[in-house]
Amino acid sequence: MDICTGLDDKAWDAALREVPGAHVLQTAEWAAFKAGHGWEPHRFLFCEGGQVRAAASVLVRRVRGFPWGVGYVPKGPCLDRWDDESLWAEVLACLEAVVRREGLIFLKIDPDVEVAPGAPGEDVTSLLVRRGWVPSREQVQFRNTVVLDLSPEPEVLLAQMHPKTRYNIRLAMRRGVQVQEGGTADLEAFYRLYHQTSQRDGFLIRPFAYYQDLWSRFLASGIAHLLLAYHEGDLLAGVLLFRFGGRAWYMYGASASRKRELMPNHLLQWEAVVRMRAAGVREYDFWGAPERLEESDPLWGVYRFKAGFGGRFVERIGAYDFPGGRGRYVLYTRLMPKVLDLMRARHRLGEGGGPG
């Protein structure tokens, strides 16, 4: 197995597209964005016989005041076959060497490996545990999601939806809601809606400058797509999608508190599905679902909305950490959740945002 580390951005993304199921957070564009916010990118491409077998974009951040750092492989690594234990073991050995070489407290991974009958999840987690990886106490990304197969024709997709979802889409159309594609000039207005949504629904967001950097960069690259819903010139809702390698992700959504009875969010998602399918996307990821399919879960209402579009609930293995040292790892992972809880409490008291 050959491991390449010196690819430029264009070559990396081209190689990443060869790996089935490659995630947008493993792209060179995402690494470049995070590099502007304190992270050091490291890339590893695994090739065999001229074929790309796996890829891992590793982000490293130094802990201020200490000689250590933390590492993260966002929604990766990506493998062409999760049932190939020898390949998986070689990728893990490479990542474990990064932990030692960079002096990391831990390295976190959260690959898109499904847990279901016939899926590779159980075998993958078994190998991880045998090699000293531990289930993470903190999930950076959502562990579970709802995925919609876009291979059927649009009329079939519409027919497969929950009747209430289909009704709401048509209601929005009848009442004059219109969806338009937005650009960088619309980002500030979209952020205002996003901030309003965060206040209403109680989740943390970052300052506008952070999202402006992210969203404008990805819009310029063609990876991001901003869709905005208007009614009589009034901006009611928006979604920002990421698209890469045959997959699309509903990454950011925002809506006003007014005119919610017009169902703009339903029409936005339908337009997103139709437009992504026309762009060649095979799989639409609604990005986020409950840890448990129970009504008591905080994401139950969000899940019902997403599932109404006919998608499939997908449970994944979640995040795993490889500790660089047991003592440092235990101290760090026990301290950081308390810091995050404090930040969330401050947010609920209206004292501002903080990292999301």
C-alpha positions as CSV (number, residue, x, y, z in Angstrom):
1,M,0.0,0.0,0.0
2,D,1.4,3.4,-1.0
3,I,0.6,6.4,1.2
4,C,0.8,9.8,-0.5
5,T,1.0,13.0,1.5
6,G,2.0,15.8,-0.9
7,L,-1.1,16.3,-3.1
8,D,-2.2,19.8,-3.8
9,D,-5.8,20.8,-3.3
10,K,-7.1,20.0,-6.8
11,A,-5.4,16.6,-6.9
12,W,-6.7,15.7,-3.4
13,D,-10.3,16.5,-4.2
14,A,-10.0,14.6,-7.5
15,A,-8.6,11.5,-5.6
16,L,-11.2,11.8,-2.8
17,R,-14.0,11.7,-5.4
18,E,-12.8,8.2,-6.3
19,V,-13.7,6.9,-2.8
20,P,-17.3,5.8,-2.6
21,G,-19.2,7.8,0.0
22,A,-16.5,10.4,0.5
23,H,-17.6,13.3,2.7
24,V,-17.5,17.0,2.0
25,L,-15.8,17.6,5.3
26,Q,-12.8,15.6,4.0
27,T,-12.2,18.0,1.1
28,A,-9.3,20.3,0.6
29,E,-11.7,23.2,0.8
30,W,-12.8,22.3,4.3
31,A,-9.2,21.8,5.4
32,A,-8.2,25.2,4.0
33,F,-11.1,26.9,5.8
34,K,-10.2,25.3,9.1
35,A,-6.6,26.2,8.6
36,G,-7.7,29.8,8.8
37,H,-9.2,29.2,12.2
38,G,-6.3,27.6,14.0
39,W,-6.1,24.0,12.6
40,E,-3.2,22.4,10.8
41,P,-4.2,20.1,7.9
42,H,-2.5,16.8,7.2
43,R,-3.5,14.6,4.3
44,F,-3.0,10.9,3.7
45,L,-4.0,9.1,0.5
46,F,-3.9,5.3,0.4
47,C,-3.4,3.8,-3.0
48,E,-2.9,0.2,-4.2
49,G,-2.2,-0.8,-7.8
50,G,-2.9,2.7,-9.0
51,Q,-6.3,2.7,-7.3
52,V,-7.4,5.0,-4.5
53,R,-8.4,2.8,-1.6
54,A,-8.8,5.3,1.3
55,A,-8.3,8.9,2.3
56,A,-7.9,10.8,5.6
57,S,-7.8,14.5,6.0
58,V,-6.5,15.1,9.6
59,L,-6.9,18.4,11.4
60,V,-4.6,19.2,14.3
61,R,-5.0,22.0,16.8
62,R,-2.5,23.0,19.5
63,V,-3.7,23.4,23.0
64,R,-2.7,26.9,24.1
65,G,-0.1,27.0,26.8
66,F,0.8,23.3,26.5
67,P,3.1,21.2,24.2
68,W,0.2,19.0,23.2
69,G,-2.6,19.2,20.6
70,V,-5.8,17.5,19.6
71,G,-6.6,15.9,16.3
72,Y,-9.8,15.3,14.3
73,V,-10.6,13.5,11.1
74,P,-14.0,15.1,10.3
75,K,-16.5,12.5,8.9
76,G,-13.5,10.3,8.0
77,P,-11.5,8.5,7.2
78,C,-13.1,7.4,3.9
79,L,-12.5,3.9,2.7
80,D,-13.7,2.2,-0.5
81,R,-14.5,-1.0,1.4
82,W,-15.3,-1.1,5.1
83,D,-15.3,-4.9,5.2
84,D,-11.6,-4.9,4.2
85,E,-10.0,-5.3,7.6
86,S,-6.4,-5.2,6.4
87,L,-7.1,-1.8,4.7
88,W,-8.9,-0.5,7.7
89,A,-6.0,-1.6,9.9
90,E,-3.4,0.1,7.7
91,V,-5.4,3.3,7.8
92,L,-5.7,3.2,11.6
93,A,-2.0,2.5,12.0
94,C,-1.2,5.6,10.0
95,L,-3.5,7.7,12.1
96,E,-2.2,6.3,15.4
97,A,1.3,7.2,14.2
98,V,0.1,10.8,13.7
99,V,-1.0,10.9,17.4
100,R,2.5,9.9,18.5
101,R,4.4,12.1,16.1
102,E,2.3,15.2,16.7
103,G,2.1,14.7,20.5
104,L,-1.7,14.7,20.5
105,I,-3.9,14.2,23.6
106,F,-6.2,12.3,21.3
107,L,-7.3,11.9,17.7
108,K,-11.0,11.7,16.9
109,I,-12.6,10.0,13.9
110,D,-16.3,9.8,13.0
111,P,-16.6,7.9,9.7
112,D,-19.9,7.3,8.0
113,V,-20.1,3.7,8.9
114,E,-23.6,2.4,9.3
115,V,-24.9,0.2,12.2
116,A,-27.5,-2.1,10.8
117,P,-28.0,-5.8,10.0
118,G,-25.6,-6.6,7.2
119,A,-23.7,-3.3,7.6
120,P,-20.0,-3.2,8.6
121,G,-20.5,-1.2,11.8
122,E,-20.1,-4.0,14.3
123,D,-16.9,-5.3,12.7
124,V,-15.4,-1.8,12.4
125,T,-16.1,-0.9,16.1
126,S,-14.7,-4.3,17.2
127,L,-11.4,-3.6,15.3
128,L,-11.3,-0.1,16.8
129,V,-11.6,-1.3,20.3
130,R,-9.0,-4.0,19.8
131,R,-6.5,-1.3,18.7
132,G,-7.1,0.9,21.7
133,W,-9.7,3.3,20.3
134,V,-12.5,4.3,22.7
135,P,-16.0,5.6,22.1
136,S,-15.9,9.4,22.3
137,R,-17.7,11.3,25.1
138,E,-18.3,14.2,22.7
139,Q,-19.8,13.9,19.2
140,V,-18.6,16.8,17.0
141,Q,-21.1,16.0,14.2
142,F,-24.5,14.3,14.4
143,R,-24.1,10.6,14.8
144,N,-27.3,9.6,13.1
145,T,-29.1,11.1,10.1
146,V,-31.9,10.7,7.6
147,V,-30.9,9.9,4.0
148,L,-33.0,10.1,0.9
149,D,-32.2,8.1,-2.3
150,L,-32.6,10.5,-5.2
151,S,-32.5,7.8,-8.0
152,P,-36.4,7.7,-8.4
153,E,-38.0,10.3,-10.7
154,P,-39.3,13.5,-8.9
155,E,-42.9,12.4,-9.2
156,V,-42.0,9.1,-7.5
157,L,-40.1,10.9,-4.8
158,L,-43.1,13.1,-4.2
159,A,-45.5,10.2,-4.0
160,Q,-43.2,8.4,-1.5
161,M,-43.4,11.3,1.0
162,H,-45.7,11.5,4.0
163,P,-49.1,12.8,2.9
164,K,-48.9,15.8,5.3
165,T,-45.4,16.7,3.9
166,R,-46.7,16.5,0.3
167,Y,-49.7,18.7,1.3
168,N,-47.5,21.3,2.9
169,I,-45.3,21.5,-0.2
170,R,-48.3,22.2,-2.4
171,L,-49.8,24.6,0.2
172,A,-46.6,26.7,0.0
173,M,-46.8,26.7,-3.7
174,R,-50.5,27.7,-3.8
175,R,-49.9,30.6,-1.3
176,G,-47.2,32.1,-3.4
177,V,-44.0,31.1,-1.7
178,Q,-41.1,31.2,-4.2
179,V,-37.6,29.7,-3.9
180,Q,-34.6,31.5,-5.4
181,E,-30.9,30.7,-5.5
182,G,-28.9,33.1,-3.3
183,G,-25.3,34.2,-3.4
184,T,-22.7,36.0,-1.3
185,A,-24.7,39.2,-1.2
186,D,-27.5,37.3,0.6
187,L,-25.3,35.8,3.4
188,E,-25.9,38.6,5.9
189,A,-29.7,38.3,5.6
190,F,-29.4,34.5,5.8
191,Y,-27.3,34.8,9.0
192,R,-29.9,37.1,10.6
193,L,-32.5,34.3,10.0
194,Y,-30.0,31.8,11.3
195,H,-29.4,33.8,14.5
196,Q,-33.1,34.2,15.0
197,T,-33.5,30.4,14.6
198,S,-30.7,29.7,17.1
199,Q,-32.4,32.0,19.7
200,R,-35.8,30.3,19.1
201,D,-34.5,26.7,19.2
202,G,-31.8,27.1,21.7
203,F,-28.6,26.1,19.9
204,L,-25.2,27.8,19.8
205,I,-23.9,29.6,16.7
206,R,-20.7,31.5,15.9
207,P,-20.3,35.1,14.9
208,F,-21.2,36.2,11.4
209,A,-17.5,36.6,10.4
210,Y,-16.9,32.9,10.8
211,Y,-19.9,31.9,8.7
212,Q,-19.2,34.6,6.1
213,D,-15.7,33.1,5.6
214,L,-17.1,29.5,5.4
215,W,-20.2,30.2,3.3
216,S,-18.6,32.6,0.8
217,R,-15.7,30.3,0.3
218,F,-17.9,27.3,-0.4
219,L,-20.3,29.2,-2.6
220,A,-17.3,30.5,-4.7
221,S,-16.0,26.9,-5.1
222,G,-19.4,25.6,-6.2
223,I,-19.6,23.2,-3.3
224,A,-22.3,25.2,-1.4
225,H,-25.8,26.2,-2.7
226,L,-27.9,28.8,-0.9
227,L,-31.7,28.5,-1.5
228,L,-34.0,31.2,-0.1
229,A,-37.8,31.2,0.3
230,Y,-39.7,34.5,-0.2
231,H,-43.3,35.5,0.0
232,E,-44.2,38.8,-1.6
233,G,-40.6,39.9,-1.3
234,D,-40.3,38.9,2.4
235,L,-37.5,36.5,3.2
236,L,-39.0,33.7,5.3
237,A,-36.5,30.9,5.3
238,G,-33.3,29.5,3.7
239,V,-31.1,26.4,3.4
240,L,-27.5,26.1,2.7
241,L,-26.5,22.8,1.1
242,F,-23.1,21.2,0.5
243,R,-22.5,19.0,-2.6
244,F,-19.6,16.8,-3.3
245,G,-19.0,13.5,-5.2
246,G,-22.6,12.5,-5.7
247,R,-23.8,13.4,-2.3
248,A,-25.5,16.5,-0.8
249,W,-26.0,17.6,2.8
250,Y,-28.5,19.9,4.3
251,M,-26.0,21.7,6.5
252,Y,-27.6,24.9,7.6
253,G,-31.3,25.9,7.8
254,A,-32.9,29.1,9.0
255,S,-36.4,30.5,9.2
256,A,-38.3,33.5,10.4
257,S,-40.9,33.3,13.2
258,R,-43.5,35.0,11.0
259,K,-45.6,33.5,8.3
260,R,-44.7,29.9,9.4
261,E,-48.2,28.9,8.3
262,L,-47.1,29.3,4.7
263,M,-44.8,26.2,5.1
264,P,-41.7,27.7,3.4
265,N,-39.4,25.1,4.9
266,H,-41.3,22.3,3.2
267,L,-41.0,23.9,-0.2
268,L,-37.4,24.7,0.4
269,Q,-36.5,21.1,1.1
270,W,-38.5,19.9,-2.0
271,E,-36.7,22.4,-4.2
272,A,-33.4,21.3,-2.7
273,V,-34.2,17.7,-3.5
274,V,-35.2,18.5,-7.1
275,R,-32.2,20.8,-7.8
276,M,-29.7,18.4,-6.3
277,R,-31.1,15.5,-8.2
278,A,-30.8,17.5,-11.4
279,A,-27.2,18.3,-10.6
280,G,-26.4,14.6,-10.5
281,V,-26.6,14.0,-6.7
282,R,-27.6,10.4,-5.8
283,E,-28.0,10.7,-2.0
284,Y,-29.5,13.6,0.0
285,D,-28.4,13.7,3.6
286,F,-30.7,15.7,5.9
287,W,-27.8,16.0,8.4
288,G,-28.9,15.1,11.9
289,A,-31.4,12.7,13.6
290,P,-32.1,11.6,17.2
291,E,-29.7,9.4,19.1
292,R,-32.8,7.2,19.8
293,L,-36.0,7.0,17.9
294,E,-38.1,8.1,20.9
295,E,-40.4,11.0,21.3
296,S,-38.4,12.1,24.4
297,D,-35.3,12.8,22.2
298,P,-34.7,16.6,21.7
299,L,-34.4,16.0,18.0
300,W,-37.7,14.1,17.6
301,G,-39.6,17.0,16.0
302,V,-36.7,17.7,13.6
303,Y,-36.6,14.0,12.7
304,R,-40.4,13.9,12.0
305,F,-40.0,16.9,9.6
306,K,-37.1,15.2,7.8
307,A,-38.6,11.7,7.7
308,G,-41.7,13.2,6.1
309,F,-39.7,13.5,2.9
310,G,-39.4,9.8,2.6
311,G,-35.8,9.4,3.8
312,R,-34.4,6.5,5.7
313,F,-33.1,6.7,9.3
314,V,-29.4,5.8,9.4
315,E,-27.6,5.0,12.6
316,R,-23.8,5.3,12.5
317,I,-21.0,4.2,14.8
318,G,-20.3,7.7,16.0
319,A,-17.0,9.2,17.1
320,Y,-14.0,7.2,18.4
321,D,-10.9,8.6,20.0
322,F,-7.3,7.3,20.1
323,P,-5.7,8.6,23.3
324,G,-2.1,9.7,23.1
325,G,-1.8,9.3,26.9
326,R,-4.4,7.9,29.2
327,G,-4.0,10.5,32.0
328,R,-4.0,13.6,29.7
329,Y,-6.9,12.2,27.8
330,V,-9.1,11.5,30.8
331,L,-8.4,15.0,32.2
332,Y,-9.1,16.8,28.9
333,T,-12.3,14.9,28.1
334,R,-13.7,15.4,31.6
335,L,-12.8,19.1,31.6
336,M,-14.0,20.2,28.2
337,P,-17.7,19.0,28.6
338,K,-17.9,21.3,31.6
339,V,-16.6,24.2,29.6
340,L,-19.1,23.6,26.9
341,D,-21.9,23.3,29.4
342,L,-20.9,26.7,30.8
343,M,-20.9,28.2,27.3
344,R,-24.3,26.7,26.6
345,A,-25.7,28.1,29.9
346,R,-24.4,31.6,29.0
347,H,-26.0,31.3,25.6
348,R,-29.4,30.4,27.2
349,L,-29.0,33.5,29.4
350,G,-28.6,35.7,26.3
351,E,-25.0,36.5,26.8
352,G,-23.9,35.7,23.3
353,G,-22.8,32.9,21.0
354,G,-19.5,31.1,21.2
355,P,-18.4,28.2,19.1
356,G,-21.0,25.8,17.7
